Amino acid sequence: MDKPKRLLIKSKRSFHRRLSPIQLGDRINYRNVSLISRFISEEGKILSRRGNRLTLKQQRLITNAIKQARILSSLPFLNNEKQFEKNELVARTTGLRTRKKLVYSSIESKF
């Protein structure tokens, strides 16, 4: 019994090459903070190559530039906005705790 031969049909998906976020005139340098900051997350982490749509060479240059800018304090190691939000939350909760203690202590003194 001969099996019928299947024809190999290639999928007709078109390959769409995504454009790189770095233009030809842009220099990847630690001094170019506006360019470098695009590749850092809100938490201050360096974004992955897939997320950035960069080539391997560009990702290496970006990573080195970010590290150099951090050392020279052009860029922060951590995003300060997140730290301030956490401090505000802690301050609010400690304020509530002290209020509750004062309220309970005033009730206890009445009895």
Secondary structure, 3 states (H helix, E strand, C coil): CCCCCCCCCCCCCCCCCCCCCCCCCCCCCCCCHHHHHHHECCCCCECCHHHHCCCHHHHHHHHHHHHHHHHCCCCCCCCHHHHHHHHHHHHHHHHHHHHHHHHHHHHHHHC
